[in-house]
Protein backbone atom coordinates (compact mmCIF):
# COMPACT_ATOMS: atom_id res chain seq x y z
CA UNK A 1 0.00 0.00 0.00
CA UNK A 2 2.82 2.38 0.85
CA UNK A 3 4.51 1.69 -2.48
CA UNK A 4 1.11 1.64 -4.23
CA UNK A 5 2.12 -1.36 -6.31
CA UNK A 6 0.09 -2.36 -9.38
CA UNK A 7 -2.46 -5.17 -9.36
CA UNK A 8 -1.68 -7.73 -12.01
CA UNK A 9 -3.85 -7.60 -15.14
CA UNK A 10 -5.59 -4.36 -14.17
CA UNK A 11 -5.08 -0.61 -14.23
CA UNK A 12 -5.60 -0.48 -10.46
CA UNK A 13 -3.13 -0.22 -7.63
CA UNK A 14 -2.99 -1.25 -3.99
CA UNK A 15 -4.38 2.01 -2.63
CA UNK A 16 -7.45 1.61 -4.84
CA UNK A 17 -8.59 -1.52 -2.98
CA UNK A 18 -7.25 -1.12 0.56
CA UNK A 19 -9.47 -0.65 3.60
CA UNK A 20 -7.24 1.30 5.97
CA UNK A 21 -9.82 0.98 8.76
CA UNK A 22 -9.36 -2.79 8.72
CA UNK A 23 -6.23 -3.65 10.68
CA UNK A 24 -4.95 -6.92 12.10
CA UNK A 25 -5.14 -6.55 15.89
CA UNK A 26 -1.90 -8.44 16.56
CA UNK A 27 0.20 -7.27 13.59
CA UNK A 28 -0.37 -3.77 12.25
CA UNK A 29 1.54 -4.36 9.05
CA UNK A 30 -1.62 -5.77 7.50
CA UNK A 31 -4.59 -4.02 5.96
CA UNK A 32 -7.88 -5.51 4.90
CA UNK A 33 -9.25 -5.20 1.38
CA UNK A 34 -12.48 -3.56 0.33
CA UNK A 35 -13.88 -6.27 -1.93
CA UNK A 36 -16.46 -3.90 -3.40
CA UNK A 37 -13.66 -2.01 -5.16
CA UNK A 38 -12.63 -2.93 -8.73
CA UNK A 39 -9.30 -4.71 -8.67
CA UNK A 40 -9.90 -6.40 -5.30
CA UNK A 41 -10.84 -9.80 -6.71
CA UNK A 42 -8.04 -9.56 -9.27
CA UNK A 43 -5.57 -8.96 -6.44
CA UNK A 44 -6.53 -12.21 -4.72
CA UNK A 45 -6.63 -13.99 -8.09
CA UNK A 46 -3.03 -12.93 -8.71
CA UNK A 47 -1.92 -14.28 -5.34
CA UNK A 48 -3.44 -17.70 -5.92
CA UNK A 49 -2.06 -17.79 -9.45
CA UNK A 50 1.36 -17.31 -7.89
CA UNK A 51 0.75 -19.94 -5.20
CA UNK A 52 -0.33 -22.45 -7.86
CA UNK A 53 2.89 -21.80 -9.81
CA UNK A 54 4.81 -22.67 -6.64
CA UNK A 55 2.96 -26.00 -6.29
CA UNK A 56 1.16 -24.97 -3.13
CA UNK A 57 -1.40 -27.46 -1.75
CA UNK A 58 -2.50 -25.71 1.43
CA UNK A 59 -3.20 -22.08 2.30
CA UNK A 60 -3.93 -20.80 5.79
CA UNK A 61 -5.63 -17.41 5.50
CA UNK A 62 -5.26 -15.48 8.73
CA UNK A 63 -7.16 -12.68 10.50
CA UNK A 64 -10.54 -13.58 8.98
CA UNK A 65 -12.72 -15.15 11.66
CA UNK A 66 -12.32 -13.14 14.85
CA UNK A 67 -13.01 -10.61 16.27
CA UNK A 68 -14.75 -9.69 12.98
CA UNK A 69 -16.01 -12.33 10.57
CA UNK A 70 -14.65 -11.12 7.22
CA UNK A 71 -17.39 -12.67 5.07
CA UNK A 72 -16.64 -10.76 1.86
CA UNK A 73 -12.88 -11.32 1.95
CA UNK A 74 -13.42 -15.01 2.69
CA UNK A 75 -15.63 -15.17 -0.41
CA UNK A 76 -12.97 -13.43 -2.53
CA UNK A 77 -10.21 -15.73 -1.26
CA UNK A 78 -12.34 -18.82 -1.90
CA UNK A 79 -13.20 -17.68 -5.42
CA UNK A 80 -9.52 -17.09 -6.19
CA UNK A 81 -8.50 -20.46 -4.74
CA UNK A 82 -11.01 -22.27 -6.95
CA UNK A 83 -9.92 -20.65 -10.20
CA UNK A 84 -6.72 -22.64 -10.51
CA UNK A 85 -6.28 -26.16 -11.86
CA UNK A 86 -4.50 -27.31 -8.72
CA UNK A 87 -6.77 -28.18 -5.75
CA UNK A 88 -5.87 -26.10 -2.70
CA UNK A 89 -6.95 -26.84 0.87
CA UNK A 90 -8.14 -23.62 2.49
CA UNK A 91 -7.75 -23.10 6.24
CA UNK A 92 -9.36 -20.08 7.93
CA UNK A 93 -7.91 -18.58 11.08
CA UNK A 94 -7.84 -17.61 13.89
CA UNK A 95 -10.78 -18.56 16.06
CA UNK A 96 -12.99 -18.68 17.75
CA UNK A 97 -15.03 -19.06 14.59
CA UNK A 98 -18.70 -18.08 15.00
CA UNK A 99 -20.72 -21.29 15.06
CA UNK A 100 -23.73 -19.45 13.64
CA UNK A 101 -21.74 -19.10 10.40
CA UNK A 102 -21.36 -22.87 10.01
CA UNK A 103 -23.16 -23.10 6.64
CA UNK A 104 -20.94 -20.43 5.14
CA UNK A 105 -17.79 -22.00 6.62
CA UNK A 106 -18.66 -25.40 5.17
CA UNK A 107 -19.31 -23.83 1.77
CA UNK A 108 -15.95 -22.07 1.53
CA UNK A 109 -13.25 -23.87 3.54
CA UNK A 110 -11.91 -27.29 4.39
CA UNK A 111 -11.04 -26.30 7.97
CA UNK A 112 -11.48 -23.38 10.32
CA UNK A 113 -10.14 -22.61 13.76
CA UNK A 114 -12.49 -23.00 16.72
CA UNK A 115 -10.10 -21.43 19.24
CA UNK A 116 -7.60 -18.66 19.59
CA UNK A 117 -3.92 -19.63 19.23
CA UNK A 118 -3.41 -22.80 21.25
CA UNK A 119 -0.24 -23.10 23.33
CA UNK A 120 1.26 -25.63 25.71
CA UNK A 121 -0.47 -24.95 29.01
CA UNK A 122 -3.08 -27.00 30.84
CA UNK A 123 -5.70 -24.26 31.21
CA UNK A 124 -5.68 -23.73 27.43
CA UNK A 125 -6.17 -27.47 26.92
CA UNK A 126 -9.10 -27.56 29.36
CA UNK A 127 -10.75 -24.77 27.37
CA UNK A 128 -10.75 -26.97 24.27
CA UNK A 129 -13.26 -29.41 25.79
CA UNK A 130 -16.28 -27.06 25.75
CA UNK A 131 -15.24 -25.82 22.31
CA UNK A 132 -15.13 -29.36 20.93
CA UNK A 133 -18.50 -30.06 22.53
CA UNK A 134 -19.91 -26.94 20.85
CA UNK A 135 -18.64 -27.98 17.40
CA UNK A 136 -19.01 -31.79 17.55
CA UNK A 137 -22.22 -31.94 15.52
CA UNK A 138 -20.56 -30.07 12.66
CA UNK A 139 -17.79 -32.60 12.05
CA UNK A 140 -18.19 -33.30 8.35
CA UNK A 141 -16.02 -35.07 5.80
CA UNK A 142 -14.08 -32.46 3.87
CA UNK A 143 -15.01 -29.62 6.25
CA UNK A 144 -13.38 -29.77 9.68
CA UNK A 145 -13.58 -27.70 12.86
CA UNK A 146 -9.91 -27.18 13.75
CA UNK A 147 -8.71 -27.25 17.37
CA UNK A 148 -5.32 -25.86 16.23
CA UNK A 149 -1.87 -27.38 16.01
CA UNK A 150 -0.29 -29.68 18.59
CA UNK A 151 2.44 -27.94 20.64
CA UNK A 152 4.49 -31.01 21.49
CA UNK A 153 8.10 -32.16 21.56
CA UNK A 154 10.98 -29.75 20.91
CA UNK A 155 9.22 -26.51 20.04
CA UNK A 156 9.34 -22.71 19.93
CA UNK A 157 12.10 -22.47 17.34
CA UNK A 158 11.92 -18.78 16.33
CA UNK A 159 8.56 -18.64 18.09
CA UNK A 160 6.39 -15.63 18.78
CA UNK A 161 6.16 -16.88 22.38
CA UNK A 162 9.09 -18.18 24.36
CA UNK A 163 12.52 -19.54 23.62
CA UNK A 164 13.32 -23.03 22.26
CA UNK A 165 12.10 -25.61 24.76
CA UNK A 166 10.39 -28.94 25.17
CA UNK A 167 6.60 -28.75 25.40
CA UNK A 168 5.32 -27.61 28.78
CA UNK A 169 2.67 -30.34 28.63
CA UNK A 170 3.28 -33.35 30.87
CA UNK A 171 3.15 -36.79 29.21
CA UNK A 172 -0.37 -37.36 30.62
CA UNK A 173 -1.52 -34.00 29.26
CA UNK A 174 -0.12 -34.91 25.85
CA UNK A 175 -2.06 -38.18 25.83
CA UNK A 176 -5.16 -36.15 26.73
CA UNK A 177 -4.55 -33.68 23.92
CA UNK A 178 -3.91 -36.28 21.21
CA UNK A 179 -6.92 -38.29 22.35
CA UNK A 180 -9.27 -35.31 22.27
CA UNK A 181 -8.02 -34.24 18.84
CA UNK A 182 -8.47 -37.83 17.59
CA UNK A 183 -11.97 -38.28 19.02
CA UNK A 184 -13.03 -34.84 17.76
CA UNK A 185 -11.43 -35.55 14.37
CA UNK A 186 -9.57 -32.24 14.41
CA UNK A 187 -7.00 -31.77 11.67
CA UNK A 188 -3.63 -32.98 13.02
CA UNK A 189 -0.68 -30.65 12.60
CA UNK A 190 2.32 -30.68 14.89
CA UNK A 191 4.23 -27.62 16.01
CA UNK A 192 7.67 -29.02 16.81
CA UNK A 193 11.19 -29.11 15.41
CA UNK A 194 11.21 -32.47 13.62
CA UNK A 195 15.03 -32.95 13.37
CA UNK A 196 15.18 -32.89 17.19
CA UNK A 197 12.08 -34.97 17.86
CA UNK A 198 12.30 -37.30 20.88
CA UNK A 199 11.12 -40.90 21.09
CA UNK A 200 8.11 -40.12 23.28
CA UNK A 201 6.76 -37.51 20.87
CA UNK A 202 7.44 -39.70 17.85
CA UNK A 203 5.56 -42.61 19.43
CA UNK A 204 2.74 -40.26 20.40
CA UNK A 205 2.10 -39.08 16.84
CA UNK A 206 2.59 -42.46 15.13
CA UNK A 207 0.13 -44.59 17.15
CA UNK A 208 -1.75 -46.07 14.19
CA UNK A 209 -4.93 -47.01 16.03
CA UNK A 210 -5.27 -43.55 17.54
CA UNK A 211 -4.69 -42.02 14.11
CA UNK A 212 -7.35 -44.34 12.68
CA UNK A 213 -9.90 -42.85 15.09
CA UNK A 214 -9.03 -39.41 13.78
CA UNK A 215 -9.15 -40.44 10.14
CA UNK A 216 -11.89 -43.05 9.89
CA UNK A 217 -14.32 -42.95 12.83
CA UNK A 218 -17.89 -41.68 12.92
CA UNK A 219 -20.57 -40.67 15.42
CA UNK A 220 -17.97 -38.71 17.37
CA UNK A 221 -19.49 -37.03 20.41
CA UNK A 222 -19.09 -36.15 24.04
CA UNK A 223 -21.12 -38.49 26.24
CA UNK A 224 -20.95 -36.51 29.47
CA UNK A 225 -19.03 -34.09 31.65
CA UNK A 226 -19.41 -35.00 35.31
CA UNK A 227 -17.41 -32.73 37.58
CA UNK A 228 -14.41 -32.77 35.29
CA UNK A 229 -14.65 -36.42 34.26
CA UNK A 230 -15.41 -36.20 30.54
CA UNK A 231 -16.29 -39.10 28.25
CA UNK A 232 -16.14 -39.15 24.45
CA UNK A 233 -17.38 -41.88 22.11
CA UNK A 234 -16.91 -42.86 18.47
CA UNK A 235 -17.40 -45.89 16.22
CA UNK A 236 -15.42 -47.34 13.37
CA UNK A 237 -16.93 -46.76 9.94
CA UNK A 238 -18.19 -50.38 9.81
CA UNK A 239 -19.71 -49.98 13.31
CA UNK A 240 -17.90 -53.10 14.58
CA UNK A 241 -15.51 -51.21 16.84
CA UNK A 242 -16.31 -48.78 19.63
CA UNK A 243 -13.92 -46.16 20.99
CA UNK A 244 -14.33 -44.70 24.47
CA UNK A 245 -12.17 -41.98 26.00
CA UNK A 246 -12.43 -41.09 29.67
CA UNK A 247 -10.65 -37.83 30.48
CA UNK A 248 -9.75 -36.79 34.02
CA UNK A 249 -9.51 -33.00 33.80
CA UNK A 250 -9.35 -32.68 37.61
CA UNK A 251 -6.14 -32.23 39.60
CA UNK A 252 -6.52 -35.54 41.47
CA UNK A 253 -5.68 -39.07 40.34
CA UNK A 254 -8.61 -41.49 40.07
CA UNK A 255 -7.53 -44.85 41.46
CA UNK A 256 -10.59 -46.72 40.21
CA UNK A 257 -13.20 -45.60 37.71
CA UNK A 258 -15.94 -47.87 36.36
CA UNK A 259 -17.52 -47.23 32.98
CA UNK A 260 -20.79 -49.16 32.35
CA UNK A 261 -20.93 -50.32 28.74
CA UNK A 262 -24.69 -49.74 28.78
CA UNK A 263 -23.72 -46.08 28.45
CA UNK A 264 -23.01 -46.79 24.77
CA UNK A 265 -25.87 -49.33 24.49
CA UNK A 266 -23.43 -52.26 24.51
CA UNK A 267 -24.30 -55.49 26.27
CA UNK A 268 -22.27 -58.69 26.14
CA UNK A 269 -18.73 -59.92 25.93
CA UNK A 270 -15.98 -58.34 23.91
CA UNK A 271 -12.31 -57.55 23.70
CA UNK A 272 -11.06 -54.30 25.20
CA UNK A 273 -7.67 -52.73 24.52
CA UNK A 274 -5.98 -49.73 26.11
CA UNK A 275 -4.78 -47.98 22.93
CA UNK A 276 -1.99 -45.95 24.55
CA UNK A 277 -0.53 -48.85 26.56
CA UNK A 278 -1.48 -51.55 24.02
CA UNK A 279 -2.76 -53.73 26.86
CA UNK A 280 -5.86 -55.88 27.15
CA UNK A 281 -8.52 -55.06 29.73
CA UNK A 282 -11.36 -57.05 31.28
CA UNK A 283 -15.12 -56.70 31.07
CA UNK A 284 -16.87 -57.45 34.39
CA UNK A 285 -20.60 -57.08 34.90
CA UNK A 286 -20.82 -55.37 31.51
CA UNK A 287 -18.43 -52.69 32.76
CA UNK A 288 -14.75 -51.88 32.54
CA UNK A 289 -12.72 -50.43 35.43
CA UNK A 290 -9.42 -48.60 35.38
CA UNK A 291 -7.40 -45.78 36.92
CA UNK A 292 -7.00 -42.36 35.31
CA UNK A 293 -4.23 -39.95 36.39
CA UNK A 294 -4.89 -36.26 36.96
CA UNK A 295 -4.96 -34.43 33.60
CA UNK A 296 -4.81 -37.84 31.93
CA UNK A 297 -7.01 -40.10 29.86
CA UNK A 298 -7.93 -43.73 29.31
CA UNK A 299 -8.56 -44.50 25.63
CA UNK A 300 -10.07 -47.91 24.97
CA UNK A 301 -11.15 -49.89 21.94
CA UNK A 302 -14.02 -52.36 22.27
CA UNK A 303 -14.73 -55.11 19.74
CA UNK A 304 -16.98 -58.15 19.80
C-alpha positions, 0 to 999 in steps of 0.5 A: 500500500505504501509503495502503491504497487500495481495489481496484475492484469488491471489498471488499479493499484494497492491504494485503490482496494485497501481498507485502511480501517481494517487492521490486524489486531496483533500485527499492524503491518496488515490491511484488509481489502475492500472487496467492493472495489474494482481490482480487489478480486483480481488482487486475490486472483493474482496471489493464488495464481502465484501460489499455484505456480509454486505448487502450493497445496495448502493455504492458511488465510489469517485474521478472517474469523475473529473478532470480525467475521470477514465474510466478503474477503473469505468469499474473494479468497475462496473464489480465487483459490477455486480458479486454478487447476491445482486443488488447494486446501483452504484453512481459515484462522484464527478462532474462535469461529462463530458457530452461527456461520457454520453453513458459510464456513462449510461452503468455503473452507476445508477447515477453520479454527475453533479457538484462539492460538493454542499453546502448551499450558493445561488451562488452554487445553481444558478450554478446548473441551467445551469448544469441541463439545460446541462444534461436535455436531458439525464434524463433516467429511471435507469440512473440519472444525480445527482445534489448532496445532499440537504444541508437542516435543521440541518446540518454539524455534523462532517462536512468537512466544518463548525460547526453544524448549520442550513442550510444557505439557506433561506426558499425561496431558499430551495423551489427553490432547492427542486423544481429544483431537483424535476423538473430535477428528480435528486436523492434526498438525504438529508444532515441533522441530522435527530434526530434534524430535524425541522418542516419546513424541514420535511414538505419540504421533505415530500410534496407528490405532489412535490415528485411525480414530481421527481419520476413519471414525464416525458418530464422534461425540461427548457423552458426558461431563461430570465434575471434570470427568469427561467421556467421548465416544466414536465408532469405526466406519463399519460400526464393529468397533467402539472407541471410548475416551475417559478424560480426568480433567481434575487435579486428582488421580482417580484410582478406580473408575468404572464405565458401564458399557450400557452407556453406549448401548453395549451389552455382552462380551468383547475384547477391550484394549488400552490404545496408549498402553497396548494392553488388554482389559477385562469386562466385568458385569458389563463394565470396565474399570481402570485408573486415570491420572490427573490431567490424563485419559484412558482411551479404549477400543471395544470389539466383539 
